[in-house]
Amino acid sequence: MFGNIILLTILYAIPMMMVALGGVFAERSGVINLGLEGGMIFGAFIGAIVCKAVIEGSKVDGGGYALASNQGVFILGMFVSMLAGAIFSLLLSFSAINLKADQTIGGTALNLLAPAIVLTFGLLIPSIRSDKVDSHASFSLGGENYLSTYICLALFIGLSIWLYKSKIGMHLRACGEHPSAADSVGINVYKMRYLGTTISGALAGLGGFVYIFTRVSGIAESSVAGLGFLSLAIMIFGNWNPVLIALGALLFGFLKVLGVVANSTFLEALNLPGYFYNMLPYIIVIVTLVLSRNNSGVPKAEGIPYDKGAR
């Protein structure tokens, strides 16, 4: 049972880590991306469509699927979901950077738009179950493992190092702290903010696809159960720091798991309703955000449209 709890914790933590890191990229560049939830939904939907198309195209005589166990389909879906999330985020980029619109409203609009798109076009496309796609790892460190776990961990570490150690990463962070100073030394603030928001959307799409295709129910729907908003909270809880974000994701992943395993552990003796464990992560989010409000590492120019002519 303990091993199962660890595996389930990782299962929930991985997508939240990726989405929260996506939020870091956007906000470090100076753009508030509240549309992470929408990016997760849209990315997962497009990734599922591509997986379905590839699998249906591999039908063989007798009704079987030649690619049903091909892990390449899952990897393709991950890549497509990142691309879809990146494209979807351009709506926010254009409104926030070019039109200088309110970023909070823009992100909220994306969160409303994505489910509408999925529900509308989903009526024309039969559901695809994740058991038609082999998302499991070909090698294991014990128990049930997923390809996405290893791929996302490598991507998380690589992007975190790139953001803080590369020249472009330094330029991107400068645009979220002192955009005028960055512009004065030749850094294109608009391009850096587009880059940060696009990477943010790509990671949101990836997180949505991974969450949908490695969850127990295994059906792509028009919702990710508020995981995008919880990832935003983890980003703030982690003080925009990838290491703390990873720890925060593991903590809240564990809290999410409690609602799944409570009735089969010692917690059953407490006789608490399952709803209590389901709302526990969100209660702790509120408490931690209140306690950490005075120690925030929020980028100084976050959410402030940059006007080059106003320098």
Stockholm file with secondary structure:
# STOCKHOLM 1.0

chainA/1-311         MFGNIILLTILYAIPMMMVALGGVFAERSGVINLGLEGGMIFGAFIGAIVCKAVIEGSKVDGGGYALASNQGVFILGMFVSMLAGAIFSLLLSFSAINLKADQTIGGTALNLLAPAIVLTFGLLIPSIRSDKVDSHASFSLGGENYLSTYICLALFIGLSIWLYKSKIGMHLRACGEHPSAADSVGINVYKMRYLGTTISGALAGLGGFVYIFTRVSGIAESSVAGLGFLSLAIMIFGNWNPVLIALGALLFGFLKVLGVVANSTFLEALNLPGYFYNMLPYIIVIVTLVLSRNNSGVPKAEGIPYDKGAR
#=GR chainA/1-311 SS CHHHHHHHHHHHHHHHHHHHHHHHHHHHHTCCCTTHHHHHHHHHHHHHHHHHHHHHTTBCTTSCBTTTTCHHHHHHHHHHHHHHHHHHHHHHHIIIIISCCCHHHHHHHHHHHHHHHHHHHHTTSCCCBGGGSCCBCSSCSSSSCBHHHHHHHHHHHHHHHHHHHSHHHHHHHHHHHCHHHHHHTTCCHHHHHHHHHHHHHHHHHHHHHHHHHTSSSCBCCSCCTTHHHHHHHHHHHTTTCHHHHHHHHHHHHHHHHHHHHGGGSGGGGGCCCHHHHHHHHHHHHHHHHHHTGGGCCCCTTTTCCCCGGGC
#=GC SS_cons         CHHHHHHHHHHHHHHHHHHHHHHHHHHHHTCCCTTHHHHHHHHHHHHHHHHHHHHHTTBCTTSCBTTTTCHHHHHHHHHHHHHHHHHHHHHHHIIIIISCCCHHHHHHHHHHHHHHHHHHHHTTSCCCBGGGSCCBCSSCSSSSCBHHHHHHHHHHHHHHHHHHHSHHHHHHHHHHHCHHHHHHTTCCHHHHHHHHHHHHHHHHHHHHHHHHHTSSSCBCCSCCTTHHHHHHHHHHHTTTCHHHHHHHHHHHHHHHHHHHHGGGSGGGGGCCCHHHHHHHHHHHHHHHHHHTGGGCCCCTTTTCCCCGGGC
//
